[in-house]
Amino acid sequence: MKALVVYESMFGNTATVAEAVAKGIGTAAQVELVEVGAAPASLPVDLDLLVVGGPTHAFSLSRPQTRGEAHSQGARLGDESQGLREWLGALEVRRVPAFATFDTRISKVRHLPGSAAKKAARLGRERGLGKVLDHRSFWVTDTPGPLEAGEPEHAQEWGSLLAGWVAAAPAAR
């Protein structure tokens, strides 16, 4: 089984989650972890699982303006012109892999609506990726982080779970 984890990160928290998800997937699959700026424009035809994740900005996936605001708040990662929104919007899908999304969100405002994972799922469906296998939120204590205790472990367990689901039901896709 082959998997690709594509992530966007501004403060490093989402990168940490993506690394943990990839580690979990890697227990059952060959996995590649890629920052969105280096992600392929077209999905490999032999890809079995695509996982994408990014930070929730203004109740959704980041935009150039919100990435600029993150940089003005001290973020040292990410490119203001290219994020998951733009990558998914231009993605060429030649074969549909299993598809999952995740985001990072600030825990002190858990009750607020909106999610980067849910928006990524919608954009993925629009690009032909089909139904989302699962989506998850991972919690940070504040905009620059850190992740809440236990979130990297939660992310690794989720990655392992995703790989298990795909391995158990490859014909269902």
Protein Blocks (a to p, Z undefined) as FASTA:
>chain_A
ZZddddddfklmmmmmmmmmmmmmmmmpccddddfklpcfbdcfkbfbdcdddddeehia
cdfklmmmmmmnopagdjfkbcfklmmmmoccfbdcdddddddddfklmmpgcifklmmm
mmmmmnonapafbdcddddfbfnopcdehklmmmmmmmmmmmmmmmmmmmlZZ
